[in-house]
């Protein structure tokens, strides 16, 4: 029930123009000291969402640094399992959605089956991403499978677990504590019930990926027009998974407030449907119905042909990028927009505030009216947007590029 993901080769040297030669040399030096280390990443899916995007870059760059890195994803699990794990995801972020005994039993049964199909090898490090396969380690403790003796296991949590639903966290954290360590995006997510060492590693973006490669103004305009937007009119964009924590309906409400003063403005809600997120399919359908009454609201997904190059065009063409998250583990789409020097208005969720210093390289808001006010301010003062965008790009260059992320992993593996 695990399948290896075939990732393209990537070169650290391609990152020199973005991260600088010193940063790349430091990664290469650390990699030489660990050459041949066998590292396995386990996650739920190879498409949709930030974890998959990260691993498509991190795994090949680890290989280029000399690490024998591999990435496996869950395959063949019933859709009901992903309904349960999305419920776990939501309740770990504070939603009052407790799991039934039947749902917990399904979670355990699938993880037990995953353990029986664990990719046996002489692994040195295993990194388990998010709740979906978090119980695999439990079922492998007494296993004769190769790769467990002397192997270090880390649970990598990409979500905000600072205020979890107690019953869900109580059911999950015993599995978490069977790992040798936990990796979180920020120490604010380090729950006191975690009894193993906690390590902080922030996510990153790949400046060489199709989503972040510079496009010409003509390419941007042609892409927007192809999806029914008017490139000559101003545009608000939110790029995210179709997830209630991203508050897409709050973005629609903010847009409608802005439109009262600026009737020419358009809204694009752009995202991807992931195989491990059945809830996203339902939310996408709800948003499309909401948009039927307004031709200036465009709800687009990978099912409409929006992939990485098109996402780049929407971000580059935006007058304002919004990420109105109520909970946010990090928010790579914020980082992407900041790297493109776009002004960002984001919710005051922890993951957003990790990236944006309010008023310096973007704006942080709490309410729908506040969000609308900041969007309006940026539409009426493009020079302010340009200033925030320049500062935002520098923030990402210093803190959130792939080379720093790979170095953090290498430092952890060397410990």
C-alpha positions in Angstrom: 0.0 0.0 0.0 3.0 2.3 -0.5 4.2 3.4 -3.9 7.5 5.1 -4.7 7.2 8.5 -6.4 9.4 9.1 -9.4 10.9 12.6 -8.9 12.8 14.5 -11.5 16.5 15.3 -11.1 17.4 18.7 -9.7 20.7 20.5 -9.3 21.7 22.6 -6.4 23.8 24.7 -8.8 20.6 26.0 -10.4 19.8 27.6 -7.0 22.9 29.8 -6.9 21.3 32.8 -8.7 18.5 32.8 -6.1 20.1 31.7 -2.8 23.7 32.6 -3.5 26.9 30.6 -3.9 27.7 30.5 -0.2 24.3 28.9 0.7 24.7 26.2 -2.0 28.3 25.5 -0.9 27.1 25.0 2.7 24.5 22.5 1.6 27.1 20.6 -0.6 29.6 20.5 2.3 27.0 19.1 4.8 25.9 16.6 2.2 29.4 15.3 1.6 29.7 14.5 5.3 26.5 12.4 5.1 27.0 10.9 1.7 25.1 7.6 1.2 22.7 8.1 4.1 19.4 6.3 3.3 16.4 8.5 3.9 12.7 7.6 3.4 9.9 10.2 3.3 6.3 8.8 3.7 3.3 11.0 2.9 -0.3 10.5 1.8 -0.3 11.7 -1.8 2.0 12.9 -4.6 -0.4 15.6 -5.9 -2.2 18.5 -4.4 -1.2 20.5 -1.4 2.1 21.8 0.1 3.6 18.5 1.3 3.7 17.0 -2.2 5.1 20.3 -3.7 7.8 20.3 -1.0 8.9 16.8 -1.5 9.1 17.1 -5.3 12.0 19.5 -4.6 13.5 18.4 -1.3 14.0 14.7 -2.3 15.9 15.4 -5.5 18.0 18.2 -3.9 18.9 15.8 -1.1 20.0 13.3 -3.7 22.1 16.0 -5.4 23.7 16.7 -2.0 24.7 13.0 -1.8 21.8 11.5 0.2 20.1 8.3 -0.9 16.6 9.8 -0.5 13.3 8.2 -1.5 9.6 9.2 -1.3 6.7 6.8 -0.9 3.0 7.6 -0.8 -0.1 5.8 0.2 -1.8 3.8 -2.5 -5.0 1.8 -2.5 -6.5 3.1 0.8 -10.3 3.4 0.7 -11.7 6.9 0.2 -13.3 6.6 3.7 -9.8 6.6 5.2 -9.1 10.0 3.7 -12.5 11.3 4.9 -11.3 10.2 8.4 -7.8 11.7 8.0 -9.3 15.0 6.8 -11.4 15.0 9.9 -8.3 14.4 12.0 -6.6 17.3 10.2 -9.5 19.6 10.9 -9.9 18.6 14.5 -6.2 18.9 15.1 -6.5 22.5 14.0 -9.4 23.1 16.5 -12.6 22.1 14.7 -15.2 20.4 16.9 -15.3 17.3 14.8 -14.6 14.3 17.1 -14.0 10.9 15.5 -16.3 8.0 16.2 -15.0 4.6 17.4 -15.6 3.3 13.9 -13.6 6.0 12.3 -10.6 5.5 14.7 -10.8 1.7 13.9 -10.6 2.4 10.2 -7.6 4.7 10.8 -5.8 2.0 12.8 -6.7 -0.7 10.3 -5.3 1.2 7.3 -2.1 2.1 9.2 -1.7 -1.6 10.1 -2.1 -2.5 6.5 0.4 0.2 5.5 2.9 -1.2 8.0 2.6 -4.6 6.4 3.5 -3.1 3.0 6.3 -0.9 4.4 9.1 -0.4 1.9 11.7 -2.6 3.5 15.3 -1.5 3.2 18.3 -0.6 5.3 17.0 2.9 6.1 18.9 5.3 8.3 16.1 7.9 8.6 12.4 7.8 8.1 10.3 11.0 7.9 6.6 10.5 8.3 4.5 13.4 7.1 1.3 14.5 8.8 -1.4 12.3 10.5 -2.3 9.9 7.6 0.6 7.4 8.2 1.5 8.5 11.7 0.6 5.1 13.3 2.8 3.1 10.9 5.7 3.2 13.4 3.5 1.7 16.1 2.9 -1.4 14.0 6.5 -1.8 12.9 8.0 -1.7 16.4 8.1 -5.5 16.7 8.5 -6.1 13.0 11.4 -8.2 11.6 11.5 -6.0 8.6 14.9 -4.7 7.6 15.6 -1.0 8.1 14.2 -0.7 11.6 17.3 -1.5 13.7 19.2 1.7 14.3 16.8 3.7 12.1 15.7 7.1 13.4 12.0 8.0 12.8 10.7 11.6 12.7 7.0 12.7 12.5 6.9 15.8 10.4 3.7 17.9 11.3 2.8 20.5 8.6 -0.4 21.7 10.3 -1.2 24.0 13.3 -1.7 21.8 16.3 -1.4 24.5 18.9 -5.2 24.3 19.8 -6.3 20.7 18.9 -9.6 19.1 19.7 -8.5 17.2 22.9 -10.1 13.9 22.0 -8.4 13.7 18.6 -5.0 14.7 19.9 -5.4 12.2 22.8 -5.9 9.5 20.2 -3.0 10.5 18.0 -0.1 11.7 20.2 0.7 8.2 21.6 1.6 7.2 18.0 3.6 10.5 17.6 5.6 9.7 20.8 6.9 6.4 19.3 9.1 8.4 16.9 12.6 9.6 17.8 11.6 13.2 17.2 8.9 15.6 15.9 9.5 18.2 13.3 7.2 21.3 13.4 7.2 24.5 11.5 7.4 26.6 14.6 7.8 26.0 18.3 4.3 27.3 18.8 3.1 24.0 17.5 5.1 21.9 20.0 2.4 20.4 22.2 3.5 19.6 25.9 2.2 16.1 25.4 5.0 15.4 22.9 7.7 13.5 25.0 10.3 13.2 22.2 12.7 16.0 21.0 11.0 18.7 18.9 12.8 20.2 16.0 11.8 23.4 14.0 12.0 23.4 10.2 10.1 25.9 8.2 8.8 25.0 4.7 10.2 26.6 1.6 9.6 27.3 -2.1 11.6 26.2 -5.1 12.6 29.3 -7.1 13.4 27.1 -10.1 10.0 25.4 -10.3 7.4 26.1 -13.0 5.3 27.9 -10.4 8.0 30.4 -9.7 9.7 30.9 -13.0 9.3 34.5 -14.3 6.7 35.0 -17.0 6.4 37.9 -19.4 3.6 40.4 -19.1 2.2 39.0 -22.4 2.2 35.4 -21.1 0.4 36.5 -18.0 -2.2 38.5 -19.9 -2.8 35.6 -22.3 -3.3 33.1 -19.5 -5.8 35.3 -17.6 -7.8 35.9 -20.8 -7.8 32.2 -21.5 -9.6 31.6 -18.2 -12.2 34.3 -18.8 -10.6 37.2 -16.9 -10.0 40.7 -18.3 -6.3 41.4 -18.0 -7.0 45.2 -18.3 -9.0 45.2 -15.1 -7.8 44.9 -11.5 -7.8 41.4 -9.9 -7.8 39.9 -6.4 -6.4 36.4 -6.2 -6.4 33.7 -3.5 -4.5 30.5 -4.4 -5.1 27.6 -1.9 -6.5 24.2 -1.4 -10.3 24.3 -1.2 -10.3 24.0 2.6 -12.7 25.7 5.1 -9.6 26.9 7.1 -8.6 29.1 4.1 -12.0 30.9 4.5 -12.8 31.2 0.8 -16.3 32.4 1.4 -14.8 35.1 3.6 -12.6 36.1 0.6 -15.8 36.4 -1.5 -17.4 38.6 1.2 -14.3 40.8 1.3 -14.3 41.1 -2.5 -17.9 42.2 -2.5 -17.1 44.9 0.0 -14.3 46.1 -2.2 -16.5 46.0 -5.3 -18.9 48.5 -3.8 -16.1 51.1 -4.1 -14.2 49.6 -7.1 -16.8 47.9 -9.4 -14.2 47.0 -11.9 -12.4 44.5 -9.6 -12.3 40.8 -10.3 -11.8 37.8 -8.0 -10.0 34.5 -8.8 -10.1 31.6 -6.4 -7.6 29.2 -7.6 -6.7 25.8 -6.2 -6.1 22.1 -6.7 -8.0 19.0 -5.7 -5.9 16.4 -4.0 -6.5 12.7 -3.9 -6.4 12.7 0.0 -9.0 15.6 0.3 -12.6 14.5 -0.5 -13.8 17.5 1.5 -12.2 19.8 -1.1 -14.3 18.4 -3.9 -17.5 19.4 -2.0 -16.2 22.9 -1.1 -15.1 23.5 -4.7 -18.7 22.7 -5.9 -20.1 25.1 -3.2 -17.9 27.9 -4.4 -18.8 27.4 -8.0 -22.4 27.6 -7.1 -21.7 30.8 -5.2 -19.9 32.3 -8.2 -22.8 31.7 -10.6 -24.5 35.0 -9.7 -21.4 37.1 -10.4 -19.4 36.8 -13.7 -16.5 38.6 -12.0 -15.9 35.7 -9.5 -13.8 32.9 -11.1 -13.4 29.6 -9.3 -10.7 27.5 -11.0 -8.9 24.3 -10.2 -6.7 21.7 -11.8 -9.9 20.2 -13.3 -10.2 23.4 -15.3 -6.6 23.1 -16.6 -5.0 25.3 -13.9 -1.6 23.8 -13.1 1.7 25.3 -11.8 2.4 27.6 -14.8 -1.1 29.0 -14.7 -1.0 29.5 -11.0 2.2 31.5 -11.5 0.4 33.7 -14.1 -2.5 34.4 -11.7 -0.1 35.3 -8.9 2.0 37.6 -11.1 -1.2 39.2 -12.6 -2.8 39.9 -9.2 -3.0 43.4 -7.9 -3.5 41.9 -4.5 -3.0 38.3 -3.3 -5.1 37.2 -0.4 -4.7 34.3 2.0 -7.5 34.8 4.5 -6.6 31.7 6.6 -8.2 31.2 10.0 -5.7 28.4 10.7 -2.5 27.9 8.7 0.4 25.6 9.2 2.5 27.7 7.0 0.9 28.6 3.6 3.3 28.1 0.7 1.1 30.2 -1.6 1.9 33.2 0.6 5.6 32.5 0.1 5.1 32.1 -3.7 3.3 35.4 -4.0 5.9 37.2 -1.8 8.7 35.8 -4.0 6.9 37.3 -7.0 6.9 40.7 -5.2 3.1 40.8 -4.9 1.4 42.6 -2.0 -0.2 40.0 0.3 -3.1 40.4 2.7 -3.3 37.4 5.0 -5.2 36.2 8.0 -3.4 36.4 11.4 -3.0 32.6 11.6 0.3 31.6 13.0 1.6 30.2 9.7 0.8 33.5 7.9 2.4 35.6 10.7 5.6 33.5 10.5 6.1 35.0 7.0 4.6 38.4 7.1 5.6 41.3 9.3 2.4 43.5 9.3 3.0 46.7 7.4 6.5 45.9 6.4 6.2 43.1 3.8 2.5 42.5 3.7 -0.7 43.0 5.8 -2.2 40.7 8.4 -6.0 41.0 9.2 -8.5 39.4 11.5 -11.9 40.3 10.0 -13.6 40.4 6.6 -14.1 44.2 6.8 -10.4 44.7 7.7 -9.4 42.4 4.8 -11.5 44.5 2.4 -10.0 47.7 3.8 -6.5 46.6 3.2 -7.3 45.4 -0.3 -8.9 48.7 -1.0 -5.9 50.5 0.4 -3.6 48.6 -2.0 -5.8 49.1 -5.0 -5.8 52.9 -4.3 -2.1 53.1 -3.6 -0.1 50.9 -6.0 3.2 52.4 -4.8 2.5 51.0 -1.4 1.9 47.6 -3.0 5.2 47.8 -4.9 7.1 48.7 -1.7 5.6 45.8 0.3 6.3 43.5 -2.6 9.9 44.4 -2.8 10.3 43.8 1.0 8.4 40.5 0.7 10.7 39.1 -2.0 13.7 39.8 0.2 12.1 38.1 3.2 11.6 35.0 1.1 15.2 35.1 -0.2 16.6 35.3 3.3 14.4 32.8 5.0 12.2 30.5 2.8 14.1 29.1 -0.2 14.8 25.4 -0.8 18.5 25.5 0.0 17.8 26.6 3.6 15.2 23.9 3.9 17.6 21.1 2.7 20.3 22.4 5.0 17.9 22.2 7.9 17.2 18.5 7.1 20.8 17.7 6.7 21.6 19.3 10.1 18.8 17.2 11.6 20.1 14.0 10.0 23.6 14.7 11.2 22.5 15.1 14.8 
